[in-house]
Amino acid sequence: MNLLHDVRYALRLLIKDRWFTAVAATALALGIAVNTAVFTFVNAVLLRGLPFDDSDRIISLGTTDARNRQLGVSRLDFTDWREASRSFAGLALMQPASINISDEGRAPEQFQGSYQSANMFQVIGVGPIIGRDFLPEDDRPAAAPVVIISNGIWKNRYGSDPSVIGRSIKVNSVAATVIGVMAPDMKFPFNNDVWVAMSVLPSEVRDAKRDVRNFQAIGRLAPGVTLQQARAELQNITQRLVQEYPTTNKDVRASVMTFNDRVTGPQIKLIFLSLMGAVAFVLLIACANVANLLLARAAQRSREIAVRVSLGASRWRIVRQLLVESVLLSVVSGILGLGLSTWGVRMFDVATTGVGKPYWMTFTMDKIVFAFLAAICLGTGVLFGLAPALHVSKTDVHEVLKEAGGRSGSGGMRARRWTGALIVVEVILTLVLLAGAGFMMRSFLVLYQADLGIDTSHLLTMRMTLPLSKYPRPEPRTRLYQQLEERLRHVGAIQASAIT
């Protein structure tokens, strides 16, 4: 009941002193808003992970060379990994590719997709909502080509027609049967719309030599197995392959990490964590400003506090009352900050639509973000309210009452010391923040203005992907590129051309 009484009393004071409340709440709301918005991004990119059960146990597998460059996996190495490893409940192979889809009565369209082993969806723990999953026999070289399409293709290209299951369509000019449709929120591994059985790959690609490492592999850890144990086992297997195949596997090492870590990488983590540090300084500066306002306000309430102490209120009772006022002010600021951060996150999400971020990285607020918001509201309330509360609790009751409400010399000196200390903290935090911002801006300008060694004005680029079904070997692809370059040279508006 006493706490409820403190809350009611604090609410009346905040309403009564509305100008103080407006200024303090605005300063705090801005600091809380930027922290909540940035944490929403951190949560989406670094914390939330894949939208699957036990997503932290879905592992990305690759290799590195002698210079520690990240490479893919060869099909032959992958087969040896799968046969020898006991750390994984399942291992799957895939190769991302641009997929052209065509059928009668509809214009051809290109989608992002992948060729994959039949068990990939089983490894991540999902399946089609219509039709069936890939079967082990779909992996056999002589198997009939089959394909699974995304919910988006099913709705936009085929009008949500259930009879699309069993229909024959052209996948990179190869006739394949549609066997399934995925859920609307399923586009693994990144932004896929088409999943094709590995048997559809030309034999030259599917059965490439051991040193052709152009596949990607994923796995799910077996129950009770840690990431470190799986990494150690694969390193041992890889070392054995180095001894068995020294010509193709020399200096090759296994690269084992969670799938989310593979996507984000250390650079992205550093950027987001640095950004969190920067906005934390903004919030600390806001807290110091509000603490100064509370100190000035506390000086005006010194007689009120002295009277309450003289009537029997304990020092802890006074501190609790003032902290309740601070936390309540912080909660009001948090509500305002939530509105501002929600608007900012939505604007950022719209601005980053179509930039190629993985489909599961949705910038939305969930229970983790709301828990963070509640924590910083409580934490900032205590942080900026503690110094003024401790200052007021040490008020000399007799001196204040003797001065009939006037500010005592010792009390004024004490208040000035607190204010001076907070100002010093503000200045230090501001200088650190400005120095960091200046350094980041300077680094950006240096990178932006760096001399690339080439003149990029009037320079145009184009990207094209040749279907593997028509161009499985490098020689035909090279001839086509040479013919394309020769034709470009005869275009009047083009001075020079090159293909890489």
SULDAMO-V211140 format. One record per backbone hydrogen bond with DSSP energy under -0.5 kcal/mol. NH is the residue of the N-H (numbers start at 1). CO is the residue of the C=O. Records with the same first field share a line. If there is no record, write none. Layout:
NH=CO  CO
//
This chain:
5=1
6=2
7=3
8=4
9=5
10=6
11=7
12=8
13=9
14=10
15=11
16=12
17=13
18=15  16
21=17
22=18
23=19
24=20
25=21
26=22
27=23
28=24
29=25
30=26
31=27
32=28
33=29
34=30
35=31
36=32
37=33
38=34
39=35
40=36
41=37
42=38
43=39
44=40
45=41
46=42
47=42
48=43
52=50
55=52
57=54
58=55
59=57  219
60=257
61=217
62=255
63=71
64=253
65=69
68=65
71=63
72=213
73=215
78=74
79=75
80=76
81=77
82=78
83=79
84=80
85=81
89=220
90=220
92=218
94=216
95=115
97=113
99=111
100=98
101=99  109
102=170
103=106
106=103
109=101
111=99
113=97
114=194
115=95
116=196
117=93
120=117
123=119
124=120
125=121
126=121
129=181
130=181
132=179
138=135
139=136
140=137
143=140
147=177
148=195
149=180
150=193
151=183
154=150
155=151
156=152
157=153
158=153
159=155
160=154
161=154  158
162=160
164=161
165=162
166=178
167=164
169=167  176
170=102
171=169  174
172=100  170
174=171
176=169
177=145
178=167
179=147
180=147
181=130
182=149
186=183
187=185
192=187
193=112
194=112
195=148
196=114
197=146
198=116
199=138
200=197
201=198
205=202
206=202
207=203
208=205
212=209
213=211
214=212
215=73
216=94
217=61
218=92
219=59
220=90
221=57
222=87
225=222
230=226
231=227
232=228
233=229
234=230
235=231
236=232
237=233
238=234
239=235
240=236
241=237
242=238
243=239
244=240
245=241
249=245
250=246
252=249
253=64
255=62
256=254
257=60
259=58
262=258
263=259
264=260
265=261
268=264
269=265
270=266
271=267
272=268
273=269
274=270
275=271
276=272
277=273
278=274
279=275
280=276
281=277
282=278
283=279
284=280
285=281
286=282
287=283
288=284
289=285
290=286
291=287
292=288
293=289
294=290
295=291
296=292
297=293
298=294
299=295
300=296
301=297
302=299
305=301
306=302
307=303
308=304
309=305
310=306
311=307
312=309
313=308
318=314
319=315
320=316
321=317
322=318
323=319
324=320
325=321
326=322
327=323
328=324
329=325
330=326
331=327
332=328
333=329
334=330
335=331
336=332
337=333
338=334
339=335
340=336
341=337
342=338
343=339
344=340
345=341
346=342
347=343
348=344
349=345
350=346
351=347
352=348
353=350
355=352
359=190
361=358
362=360
363=361
364=362
366=364
370=366
371=367
372=368
373=369
374=370
375=371
376=372
377=373
378=374
379=375
380=376
381=377
382=378
383=379
384=380
385=381
386=382
387=383
389=385
390=386
391=387
392=388
393=389
394=390  391
395=392
397=395
400=396
401=397
402=398
403=399
404=401
405=400
406=403
412=408
413=409
414=410
415=411
416=412
417=413
418=414
419=415
420=416
421=417
422=418
423=419
424=420
425=421
426=422
427=423
428=424
429=425
430=426
431=427
432=428
433=429
434=430
435=431
436=432
437=433
438=434
439=435
440=436
441=437
442=438
443=439
444=440
445=441
446=442
447=443
448=444
449=445
450=447
452=450
456=454
459=456
460=458
470=467
471=467
477=473
478=474
479=475
480=476
481=477
482=478
483=479
484=480
485=481
486=482
487=483
488=484
489=485
490=486  487
491=488
492=490
494=491
495=493
//
